[in-house]
Amino acid sequence: MTKTISAAANPALANNLINQALAEKPEAIDVKVLPPLDNVVTLPGGYINAAGEVITEAEVRELNGNDEEAIARAANIGRAILIILQRGTVRIGSEKADDKMLDQLLAGDRDMLILAIFKATFGRTTEVPVYFGSELKQIEVDLDKDIKVKVLTDPINDRIFSVSGKNHEYTVTLPTGVSQREMIINSDKSSSELTTIMLESTVLKIDNSPVVSKQQVRNLGLADRRKIVEEINKRLPGPQFDSIVVTDPETGSEVPVPVNFGTLFRF
């Protein structure tokens, strides 16, 4: 039964009850702070959904024996990497990852996912063979500390940029999973042919004319083709594998550590 006290009829009792309530200590709440999960990764570019929102959280999982068998059936390293990405990526934001979403990701985001899949499977450190002169040594690499990650400052507007060439002005976009997959599928082609494949999917306009055929990028001057590729590489977000160096104890010179997905997964 609830008893009502009228503050107007009995102000002294009402004040006493209020003071008593204020003096009581609230019940302690046990709050546990959980550490970040190893299988959750932050995308350096981000997935742009149908609403135009930039989603930067994704989840990966540890590879298992079923995945290993599927990877072993791949025709080459490139296709093996695609299988790892497809099977190891669980979700992007709150949506279940599928091939269409993965194709829309920037190439650097896909690299970030593959690196996260490796860490979820094998851990955050790995050993990489490095030559110090003629001596081969195993160097431990901390994938979190030693590999720098470039993040887009403006995830939407930084994807498209202008390049001033020798003969033309170009509107260029960063490569996505579509162009990365096409280059992997055609990995048996020459480096010049692979450059054409990438330029076809990344050069949006030449001056004010849209690029609608492969022949347009084939007809570009060699200096302009190289300039566009250089500008793309400068802006690519994601893990920067070429930034890892160690010091040669004998000469004191810096020696690059050859880290890539081939050396990590040991294909």
C-alpha positions as CSV (number, residue, x, y, z in Angstrom):
1,M,0.0,0.0,0.0
2,T,1.4,3.4,-0.9
3,K,0.9,6.3,1.5
4,T,0.8,9.8,0.2
5,I,2.3,12.6,2.3
6,S,1.0,16.2,1.7
7,A,3.8,18.6,1.9
8,A,1.3,21.4,2.6
9,A,-0.3,19.6,5.5
10,N,2.9,18.3,7.1
11,P,6.0,20.2,5.7
12,A,8.3,19.0,8.5
13,L,7.7,15.3,7.7
14,A,7.9,15.9,3.9
15,N,11.3,17.7,4.3
16,N,12.6,14.9,6.5
17,L,11.6,12.2,3.9
18,I,13.3,14.2,1.1
19,N,16.5,14.6,3.0
20,Q,16.5,10.9,3.9
21,A,16.1,10.0,0.2
22,L,18.9,12.3,-0.9
23,A,21.3,10.9,1.8
24,E,20.8,7.3,0.6
25,K,23.7,6.0,-1.6
26,P,22.7,4.7,-5.0
27,E,23.2,1.0,-5.6
28,A,26.6,0.4,-7.1
29,I,26.6,-0.8,-10.7
30,D,29.4,-3.2,-11.8
31,V,30.5,-1.9,-15.2
32,K,32.9,-4.1,-17.2
33,V,34.9,-2.5,-20.0
34,L,35.6,-5.1,-22.7
35,P,38.7,-4.8,-24.8
36,P,38.3,-4.3,-28.5
37,L,37.8,-7.5,-30.4
38,D,40.6,-8.7,-32.7
39,N,38.1,-9.5,-35.4
40,V,36.6,-6.0,-35.7
41,V,38.5,-3.7,-38.1
42,T,38.2,0.0,-39.0
43,L,38.2,0.6,-42.7
44,P,40.5,3.4,-43.8
45,G,38.3,4.5,-46.6
46,G,34.9,3.2,-45.7
47,Y,31.9,1.6,-47.4
48,I,29.3,4.1,-48.8
49,N,25.8,2.6,-48.4
50,A,22.7,3.3,-50.4
51,A,21.9,6.2,-48.0
52,G,25.2,7.9,-48.7
53,E,26.6,7.0,-45.2
54,V,30.2,6.1,-44.8
55,I,30.5,2.8,-42.9
56,T,34.0,2.2,-41.4
57,E,33.4,-0.8,-39.1
58,A,33.7,-4.4,-40.4
59,E,34.1,-7.8,-38.9
60,V,36.3,-10.7,-40.0
61,R,36.7,-14.2,-38.7
62,E,39.5,-16.8,-38.3
63,L,40.0,-19.1,-41.2
64,N,39.5,-22.8,-40.7
65,G,40.2,-26.1,-42.4
66,N,37.3,-25.7,-44.9
67,D,38.7,-22.4,-45.9
68,E,42.2,-23.9,-46.3
69,E,40.9,-26.5,-48.7
70,A,39.1,-23.9,-50.8
71,I,42.3,-21.7,-50.8
72,A,44.4,-24.6,-51.9
73,R,42.2,-25.1,-54.9
74,A,42.9,-21.6,-56.2
75,A,44.7,-21.4,-59.5
76,N,47.1,-18.7,-58.4
77,I,48.0,-16.4,-55.5
78,G,45.7,-13.6,-56.7
79,R,42.6,-15.9,-56.7
80,A,43.7,-17.3,-53.3
81,I,43.6,-13.8,-51.9
82,L,40.1,-13.3,-53.3
83,I,38.9,-16.5,-51.6
84,I,40.4,-15.4,-48.3
85,L,38.6,-12.0,-48.6
86,Q,35.3,-13.6,-49.5
87,R,35.3,-16.3,-46.9
88,G,36.9,-14.3,-44.0
89,T,34.8,-11.1,-44.2
90,V,31.7,-11.5,-42.0
91,R,30.0,-8.1,-42.2
92,I,30.4,-4.5,-43.1
93,G,28.6,-2.3,-40.7
94,S,25.4,-4.2,-39.8
95,E,25.1,-5.8,-43.2
96,K,26.3,-9.3,-44.1
97,A,29.2,-9.0,-46.5
98,D,28.7,-10.3,-50.0
99,D,30.6,-10.1,-53.3
100,K,28.8,-6.9,-54.4
101,M,29.7,-5.0,-51.3
102,L,33.3,-6.2,-51.4
103,D,33.6,-5.1,-55.1
104,Q,32.4,-1.6,-54.1
105,L,35.1,-1.2,-51.4
106,L,38.3,0.7,-52.1
107,A,41.2,-1.5,-52.8
108,G,42.9,-0.3,-49.6
109,D,39.8,-1.3,-47.6
110,R,40.0,-4.8,-49.0
111,D,43.7,-4.9,-48.1
112,M,42.8,-3.9,-44.6
113,L,40.3,-6.7,-44.3
114,I,42.7,-9.3,-45.6
115,L,45.3,-8.1,-43.1
116,A,42.7,-8.4,-40.3
117,I,41.8,-11.9,-41.4
118,F,45.5,-12.9,-41.1
119,K,45.7,-11.5,-37.6
120,A,42.4,-13.2,-36.6
121,T,43.8,-16.5,-37.9
122,F,47.6,-16.4,-37.0
123,G,48.0,-13.5,-34.5
124,R,49.4,-10.0,-34.6
125,T,53.1,-11.0,-35.1
126,T,54.8,-13.0,-37.8
127,E,58.4,-13.7,-38.9
128,V,59.6,-12.6,-42.3
129,P,63.0,-13.6,-43.9
130,V,65.3,-10.6,-44.5
131,Y,68.7,-10.6,-46.1
132,F,71.4,-8.7,-44.2
133,G,74.1,-8.7,-46.8
134,S,74.4,-12.4,-47.7
135,E,73.0,-13.6,-44.4
136,L,69.3,-14.5,-44.2
137,K,67.6,-13.8,-40.9
138,Q,64.1,-14.2,-39.6
139,I,62.7,-10.8,-38.4
140,E,59.6,-10.6,-36.3
141,V,57.1,-8.1,-37.5
142,D,54.3,-6.6,-35.3
143,L,51.5,-6.1,-37.8
144,D,49.8,-3.5,-35.6
145,K,52.9,-1.4,-34.8
146,D,55.1,-1.9,-37.8
147,I,52.6,-1.5,-40.7
148,K,51.4,2.1,-41.1
149,V,47.8,2.6,-42.2
150,K,46.8,5.6,-44.4
151,V,43.3,6.9,-43.7
152,L,41.2,9.1,-46.0
153,T,40.7,12.5,-44.4
154,D,37.5,13.1,-46.3
155,P,36.1,9.6,-47.1
156,I,33.7,10.8,-49.7
157,N,35.5,13.7,-51.5
158,D,39.0,12.2,-51.4
159,R,38.0,9.3,-53.6
160,I,37.9,11.5,-56.8
161,F,40.7,13.9,-57.7
162,S,42.2,15.8,-60.7
163,V,45.5,15.0,-62.3
164,S,47.3,17.5,-64.6
165,G,49.1,15.6,-67.3
166,K,51.4,16.6,-70.1
167,N,48.6,16.8,-72.7
168,H,45.3,16.6,-70.8
169,E,43.5,17.1,-67.5
170,Y,42.1,13.9,-65.9
171,T,39.4,13.2,-63.4
172,V,40.4,10.1,-61.6
173,T,38.9,7.9,-58.9
174,L,40.7,5.5,-56.5
175,P,40.6,1.9,-57.5
176,T,37.9,-0.4,-56.0
177,G,37.4,-4.1,-55.7
178,V,36.2,-4.2,-59.3
179,S,39.5,-3.0,-60.7
180,Q,41.5,-5.0,-58.2
181,R,39.6,-8.2,-59.1
182,E,40.1,-7.6,-62.8
183,M,43.8,-7.2,-62.4
184,I,44.0,-10.4,-60.3
185,I,42.0,-12.4,-62.9
186,N,44.3,-11.1,-65.6
187,S,47.6,-11.5,-63.6
188,D,49.1,-13.4,-66.5
189,K,49.1,-10.3,-68.6
190,S,52.0,-7.8,-69.0
191,S,52.5,-4.9,-66.6
192,S,51.5,-2.5,-69.4
193,E,48.2,-4.4,-70.0
194,L,47.5,-4.4,-66.2
195,T,48.1,-0.6,-66.2
196,T,45.5,-0.3,-69.0
197,I,43.0,-2.4,-67.0
198,M,43.4,-0.2,-63.9
199,L,43.3,3.1,-65.9
200,E,40.1,2.0,-67.7
201,S,38.3,1.7,-64.3
202,T,39.9,4.7,-62.6
203,V,40.1,7.5,-65.2
204,L,36.6,8.9,-65.3
205,K,37.2,11.8,-67.7
206,I,39.9,13.0,-70.1
207,D,39.5,16.8,-70.1
208,N,35.6,16.9,-70.1
209,S,35.0,13.7,-72.1
210,P,34.0,10.6,-70.2
211,V,36.0,7.4,-70.6
212,V,33.8,4.8,-72.2
213,S,36.4,2.4,-73.8
214,K,39.8,0.8,-73.1
215,Q,41.2,2.4,-76.3
216,Q,40.9,5.9,-74.8
217,V,43.4,5.0,-72.0
218,R,45.6,3.1,-74.5
219,N,45.9,6.2,-76.6
220,L,47.2,8.3,-73.7
221,G,50.8,9.4,-73.8
222,L,53.2,7.3,-71.7
223,A,54.1,10.2,-69.5
224,D,50.5,10.9,-68.6
225,R,49.7,7.2,-67.9
226,R,52.7,7.1,-65.5
227,K,51.6,10.3,-63.9
228,I,48.1,9.1,-63.2
229,V,49.4,5.8,-61.7
230,E,51.8,7.7,-59.5
231,E,49.0,10.0,-58.2
232,I,46.8,7.0,-57.5
233,N,49.5,5.3,-55.5
234,K,50.2,8.4,-53.5
235,R,46.5,8.6,-52.4
236,L,45.8,4.9,-51.8
237,P,44.5,4.4,-48.3
238,G,45.1,1.2,-46.3
239,P,48.1,-0.7,-45.1
240,Q,51.4,0.7,-46.3
241,F,53.5,-2.5,-46.7
242,D,56.5,-0.7,-48.2
243,S,57.1,1.4,-45.0
244,I,58.7,-1.4,-43.0
245,V,62.4,-1.2,-42.5
246,V,65.0,-2.6,-40.1
247,T,68.5,-1.5,-39.4
248,D,71.4,-3.7,-40.5
249,P,73.5,-4.2,-37.3
250,E,76.8,-4.4,-39.3
251,T,76.4,-1.5,-41.7
252,G,73.8,0.6,-39.9
253,S,71.9,1.0,-43.1
254,E,68.2,0.5,-43.4
255,V,67.0,-2.7,-45.0
256,P,63.4,-3.0,-46.3
257,V,61.3,-5.8,-44.9
258,P,59.4,-7.6,-47.8
259,V,55.9,-7.9,-46.4
260,N,53.0,-8.7,-48.6
261,F,50.1,-11.1,-48.6
262,G,52.2,-13.7,-50.3
263,T,54.8,-13.7,-47.6
264,L,52.2,-13.4,-44.8
265,F,50.1,-16.4,-45.9
266,R,53.2,-18.2,-47.3
267,F,51.7,-19.1,-50.6
